[in-house]
Amino acid sequence: MLGYSKKFYAVILVVSVCLFVNISSAFAASPDKLIRESIQALQEMSKESDAEGLADTIKDARAIAFVPSMVKAGFGLGGEYGEGFILRKEGGKWYGPSFYNMTGASIGLQIGVQKTAFVLVINNQAGVDAFLHSRTKLGADVAVAAGPVGRRGDAATDGKLKASIYSYSMAKGLFAGVSLDGAVMTQSHKRNEEYWKKEISAEDALKRQATDSRVTPLIKEIEKLKSK
């Protein structure tokens, strides 16, 4: 029986890994598509009755990052994969974007594919620096916490924003603050090169002012949410 059990779990592992690899390839997106989908995700979040917590949190943000489509796939044992980008703010101006990938693993009863949109609000320089490294593990290398939601006052944070990053999610019409502990971020040199039309580091990308017509509609949505 023990031998059969090992074989069974080995088969599940192989199937899950193959499914995850195929899904991550299928859901890879161009920089322009990632930006468009992020606009849609932010608009959906903004419509929620408890989005005031998000609006308050981003008012003093040092940067905002997006993963418009984080895909969870598996058969018993699964994984998560998403592509996204970050915009940095300084002196009232936005800079970037710089692109990155996010991955994670999950164990439990799951069959099929689930998609979730994430918005990450970066509160301090440590949070910004996390996106400049080649690899960063959320929760281990930088503090991350579920973002506050709810009506103004009920959604108050600790006031000092102890977590470097606050994260929000939108899935199947449900908006929530959710922790991304354990997720791993890596720079996407490929997407940065596609967007900027040349090889460029994350640090240099975030020094370039975000004035391109592809990204300014997203910045308008961010500013609109801040005034909510």
C-alpha positions as CSV (number, residue, x, y, z in Angstrom):
1,M,0.0,0.0,0.0
2,L,2.8,2.4,0.9
3,G,4.3,1.9,-2.6
4,Y,1.1,2.7,-4.3
5,S,0.6,5.8,-2.1
6,K,4.0,7.1,-3.1
7,K,3.3,6.5,-6.8
8,F,-0.1,8.2,-6.5
9,Y,1.5,11.3,-4.9
10,A,4.3,11.2,-7.5
11,V,1.7,11.2,-10.3
12,I,-0.1,14.2,-8.7
13,L,3.1,16.1,-8.4
14,V,4.0,15.5,-12.0
15,V,0.6,16.4,-13.3
16,S,0.5,19.6,-11.1
17,V,3.9,20.7,-12.2
18,C,3.1,20.2,-15.9
19,L,-0.2,22.0,-15.5
20,F,1.4,24.9,-13.8
21,V,4.2,25.2,-16.4
22,N,1.6,25.2,-19.2
23,I,-0.7,27.7,-17.5
24,S,2.1,30.1,-16.7
25,S,3.1,30.0,-20.4
26,A,-0.4,30.4,-21.6
27,F,-1.1,33.5,-19.4
28,A,2.1,35.3,-20.2
29,A,1.1,38.8,-21.4
30,S,2.7,41.7,-23.2
31,P,3.5,44.9,-21.3
32,D,0.7,46.8,-22.9
33,K,-1.8,44.1,-22.0
34,L,-0.6,44.0,-18.4
35,I,-1.2,47.8,-18.1
36,R,-4.7,47.6,-19.7
37,E,-5.7,44.7,-17.4
38,S,-4.3,46.7,-14.4
39,I,-6.5,49.6,-15.3
40,Q,-9.6,47.3,-15.4
41,A,-8.6,45.7,-12.1
42,L,-8.2,49.0,-10.3
43,Q,-11.5,50.3,-11.7
44,E,-13.3,47.2,-10.4
45,M,-11.7,47.6,-7.0
46,S,-12.6,51.3,-6.9
47,K,-16.3,50.5,-7.4
48,E,-16.4,48.4,-4.2
49,S,-18.1,50.0,-1.2
50,D,-15.2,49.1,1.1
51,A,-12.5,50.5,-1.2
52,E,-12.0,53.6,1.0
53,G,-9.3,51.7,2.9
54,L,-7.3,51.2,-0.3
55,A,-7.9,54.9,-1.3
56,D,-6.5,56.0,2.1
57,T,-3.5,53.7,1.9
58,I,-2.3,54.9,-1.5
59,K,-2.4,58.6,-0.7
60,D,1.1,58.6,0.8
61,A,2.4,55.6,-1.1
62,R,6.0,55.5,-2.4
63,A,5.0,53.2,-5.2
64,I,2.2,50.9,-6.4
65,A,2.6,47.5,-8.1
66,F,0.1,45.5,-10.0
67,V,-0.4,41.8,-10.9
68,P,-3.6,41.9,-12.9
69,S,-3.8,38.1,-13.4
70,M,-2.3,35.8,-10.8
71,V,-3.1,32.3,-11.9
72,K,-3.4,29.5,-9.4
73,A,-3.4,26.0,-11.0
74,G,-3.0,22.5,-9.8
75,F,-4.3,19.1,-9.1
76,G,-3.9,18.5,-5.4
77,L,-0.5,20.3,-5.3
78,G,-0.4,23.5,-7.2
79,G,1.4,26.8,-7.9
80,E,0.7,30.4,-8.6
81,Y,2.2,32.6,-11.4
82,G,1.6,36.2,-12.4
83,E,3.3,39.0,-14.3
84,G,3.2,42.6,-13.2
85,F,4.9,45.9,-12.9
86,I,5.6,48.7,-10.4
87,L,5.3,52.5,-10.7
88,R,7.3,54.7,-8.3
89,K,6.2,58.1,-7.0
90,E,8.4,61.0,-6.0
91,G,7.7,64.7,-5.7
92,G,4.2,64.2,-7.0
93,K,5.4,62.5,-10.2
94,W,5.3,58.9,-11.3
95,Y,8.2,56.9,-12.7
96,G,8.5,53.6,-14.5
97,P,7.1,51.1,-15.1
98,S,9.5,48.2,-14.2
99,F,8.2,44.7,-14.8
100,Y,8.5,41.6,-12.6
101,N,7.2,38.0,-12.2
102,M,5.5,36.6,-9.1
103,T,5.4,32.9,-8.2
104,G,4.2,30.9,-5.2
105,A,3.3,27.3,-4.2
106,S,0.2,26.0,-2.6
107,I,-0.7,22.6,-1.1
108,G,-4.3,21.5,-0.6
109,L,-7.4,20.3,-2.3
110,Q,-7.5,22.2,-5.6
111,I,-8.4,21.2,-9.1
112,G,-8.3,23.5,-12.1
113,V,-7.4,27.2,-12.5
114,Q,-8.2,30.3,-10.5
115,K,-7.4,33.9,-11.4
116,T,-6.8,36.8,-9.0
117,A,-5.9,40.4,-9.5
118,F,-3.5,42.0,-7.0
119,V,-2.6,45.6,-6.2
120,L,0.4,46.2,-3.9
121,V,0.8,49.5,-2.1
122,I,4.5,50.2,-1.2
123,N,4.9,52.5,1.8
124,N,8.6,53.0,2.2
125,Q,12.0,52.7,0.6
126,A,12.5,49.2,1.8
127,G,9.4,48.2,-0.2
128,V,10.7,49.9,-3.3
129,D,14.1,48.3,-3.0
130,A,12.4,44.9,-2.9
131,F,11.5,45.4,-6.5
132,L,15.1,46.3,-7.5
133,H,16.6,43.0,-6.4
134,S,16.8,40.1,-8.8
135,R,14.8,37.9,-6.3
136,T,12.7,38.9,-3.3
137,K,10.6,36.7,-1.1
138,L,7.7,38.5,0.4
139,G,7.4,38.2,4.2
140,A,11.0,37.0,4.5
141,D,13.0,39.7,2.7
142,V,10.5,42.5,3.1
143,A,7.4,42.9,5.4
144,V,4.0,42.4,3.7
145,A,0.5,42.5,5.1
146,A,-3.1,42.4,4.1
147,G,-4.2,45.9,3.2
148,P,-6.9,47.6,5.3
149,V,-10.4,47.7,3.8
150,G,-13.7,49.1,4.9
151,R,-15.1,52.5,5.5
152,R,-12.9,55.4,6.5
153,G,-12.0,55.1,10.2
154,D,-13.0,51.4,10.3
155,A,-10.1,50.7,7.9
156,A,-7.4,52.6,9.8
157,T,-3.9,51.1,9.7
158,D,-1.4,51.3,12.5
159,G,-0.7,54.9,11.4
160,K,3.0,54.3,10.9
161,L,2.5,51.8,8.1
162,K,4.8,49.2,9.7
163,A,4.5,46.8,6.7
164,S,6.6,47.9,3.7
165,I,3.9,46.5,1.4
166,Y,0.1,46.3,1.8
167,S,-1.7,44.0,-0.7
168,Y,-5.2,43.8,-2.0
169,S,-7.0,41.3,-4.2
170,M,-10.0,41.0,-6.5
171,A,-11.3,37.6,-7.5
172,K,-14.7,36.6,-8.7
173,G,-16.1,40.0,-7.8
174,L,-14.7,39.8,-4.2
175,F,-12.5,42.6,-3.0
176,A,-10.2,42.0,0.0
177,G,-6.9,42.8,1.7
178,V,-4.8,39.6,1.5
179,S,-1.3,38.7,2.6
180,L,1.2,37.5,0.0
181,D,3.6,35.9,2.5
182,G,5.9,33.5,0.8
183,A,5.4,34.7,-2.8
184,V,8.6,35.3,-4.7
185,M,9.2,38.2,-7.0
186,T,11.9,38.2,-9.8
187,Q,12.7,40.9,-12.3
188,S,11.3,40.5,-15.8
189,H,14.2,41.6,-18.0
190,K,12.2,40.4,-21.0
191,R,9.1,42.6,-20.4
192,N,11.3,45.6,-19.5
193,E,13.1,45.3,-22.8
194,E,9.8,44.9,-24.6
195,Y,8.4,48.1,-23.0
196,W,11.5,50.3,-23.1
197,K,12.8,48.9,-26.5
198,K,16.2,48.3,-25.0
199,E,17.9,46.4,-22.2
200,I,17.3,48.3,-18.9
201,S,17.6,47.6,-15.2
202,A,14.7,47.9,-12.8
203,E,16.5,50.8,-11.1
204,D,17.0,52.7,-14.3
205,A,13.4,52.1,-15.4
206,L,12.1,53.6,-12.2
207,K,14.1,56.7,-12.8
208,R,12.3,57.4,-16.0
209,Q,9.2,59.6,-15.7
210,A,5.9,57.8,-16.6
211,T,4.7,60.1,-19.3
212,D,4.1,57.4,-22.1
213,S,0.5,57.3,-23.4
214,R,0.4,53.6,-22.6
215,V,0.7,54.2,-18.8
216,T,-0.9,57.6,-18.2
217,P,-4.5,56.3,-18.2
218,L,-3.5,54.0,-15.3
219,I,-2.0,57.0,-13.4
220,K,-5.2,58.9,-13.9
221,E,-7.1,56.0,-12.3
222,I,-4.8,56.0,-9.4
223,E,-5.2,59.7,-8.8
224,K,-9.0,59.4,-9.2
225,L,-9.0,56.7,-6.5
226,K,-6.9,58.8,-4.2
227,S,-9.7,61.4,-4.2
228,K,-12.4,58.9,-3.4
